[in-house]
């Protein structure tokens, strides 16, 4: 079998031009020149082109779908976080004094005589929603101390 026929046969089997050139020991342009002599080459070339376009289209669609799903997940997480923040800031979902103090524990000092946490004015001006002082039971005081360490 001559090189032209072998090149065409390999091309029809699905080999790429580079692979055919390596097997025959010729350059890629030489393989192209050999294949152009066959009328079926152009039909096969068009078929491969359409097949590759379809694969590329499917890949792009899958990629876009993946990006949309990732965006949707991030959007839903952001909506949940925003809803939680809105509830915590709303008047209906008011935080307890203990929760407020846990969030701002660094601004409070413990007064042993009164057994209270007292707002430290050196930390800055006290916001209106923070209590000046809060009674803390000795058993509960341990959890507040863990925040100050």
Secondary structure, DSSP 8 states (H G I E B T S, - for coil): --HHHHHHHHHHTT--HHHHHHHHTS-HHHHHHHHTTSHHHHHHHHHHHHHHHHHHHHHHHHHHHHHHHHHHHHHHHHHHHHHHHHHHHSSTT---HHHHHHHTGGGEEEETTTTEEEE-GGG----TTS-SEEE--HHHHHHHHHHH-
